[in-house]
Each structure stands twice: as structure tokens, then as C-alpha cells.
Amino acid sequence: MSPARIIILIVALAAGLAAALLAQRPSQAPAPVTKLEPAPTVPVLVAATDITLGSTVTNKDLRWLDWPLASVPGGIIRKDEAPEAEKEIIGQVARYAILGAEPIRREKLIKTDGTGFLSAVLPTGMRAVAISTDSRGASTAGGFILPNDRVDVICTWRGEAASGQGDGFASETILRNIRVLAIGQNVQERNGEKVVVGETATLEVEPRQVEVLIQSQKSGSLSLALRSLKDAGESSAPVAQAENAMTLVRYGVTSKSVKP
């Protein structure tokens, strides 16, 4: 036998032996699969659709949504704690706008018991007063004042001009940082509309501010100046400090007009 054949035979035998050893070797066990257990959940009451400010909640506006138990916020309605909550909520009025899938909170709703919406949402001790505005928006920041905005109220009246010739006009800020409840019949921004035009603006004021506002409306015309959201924490006290009086400025001299 030639040396070449002997080498080929040796290589073949070695390959066969290696294959036999590999065949006899036990296969490696597969890695264990980790079984993930789903996190526990609890049904919470959420809005099935957007609930607008002032609208009455119906059964179509509510649904239960499974929420991870470990991250349930405080104050929302859970089915294991209030299984009949839907019956309680239906018929109440939204004090604030609620977005779809947002958890329902009782403080955002109110029972009106047949009373008007504004009287139901007014805070204790506050009053709602409507004033006339320019329908063209000239006295409401060009029409860009919306419900829940904060405004200053300015009174403008006709008087003698500083030169003593003819009539002039004078203006004064009589109330600051007043919340707008409604513009016309609108108590909210609807369908993304950015301009709400109405003949009246309903303002939320304190009882002592009502007389200042009514007297000023009889004395002249009222305009609203829109305030920045950053100024909302400031006081809303009347600028005129004397009770039942408003401050007038004529010829650069400050005077007071008392209530007739």
C-alpha cells in the first residue's frame, strides 16, 4: 500500500472517531425560560370621551379601565372600593374639562340639584356679575379673552378735557386679577376655537367688589385687560379703597365720587 493511501486512511479513521465521540456526547440542556407574571391591576373609572366644562355626565361618558395596582393615583375611583360609582357620577356636572381616558375625580364634578351651573361652581362667598362688552372685541383684548382667564377691569368715563375745551375721557383700573366665568353664553373654549365673542362677560367677584363694579358700569363703559397666567396669584382687591366710592382723576387731581 502506498504511503498516500495510508495517510488518507488514517485521516478517515480519525474523522470517523471524532464523529462517533460527538454523537455520544450528551446535548447541552436549553437555558431555563423565565416566566413573567403580569402585574396586578385594578379597574378604575375613567372618562370614555372628552367631558366638557359644564356638561352633564351620562353613562356613555364613563368606563372602567384596568390600571396597574402599584401606580394607582390617590383620589381616583376604584371598582373594588366603589363598585356602584357610575350610578353616583351619572347626572353630575363637570366643574372642569376632563379628557378621554383621564381618571374621574369627585372634586371635578358637582351635584347641581337642579340649580344653575354658575351658582353650582361659584366658590363659597363669591358672586357672579355680568358686564356689557363690545361685541367687536374692542373691550375684551381683541376677543382673545376666554373663560377662566384673569383680567383687570378698567372704567372709562366722559369728563371735561384738561385744556378746559370740550369733553375729554378718563380711565381707571377699578378691579385687578378678576376671573372670567363666561363670555356671552360660553363657559369654555369649544372645538379648539381661540376667539370667543359675546355681548357680555360674567366675572367672579367678592361681595365688596360687586358695588364697585355696578357703580362703575353706570358711570361709564367697562373694558377688560387680559393678565398673564403668572399674575394669577396676586390679590383681586378693588383699587378704590373707599367703600361705595370710585376714584376719579381730573386735571391731574384725584377725587372721589360717592355713591348717590
Beta strands, then each sheet from edge to edge (+ up, - down):
strand 1: 41-47
strand 2: 62-68
strand 3: 93-94
strand 4: 109-110
strand 5: 127-132
strand 6: 150-160
strand 7: 167-183
strand 8: 200-205
strand 9: 221-226
strand 10: 245-250
strand 11: 253-258
sheet 1: 1+ 2-
sheet 2: 3+ 4-
sheet 3: 5+ 8- 7+ 6- 9+
sheet 4: 10+ 11-
end
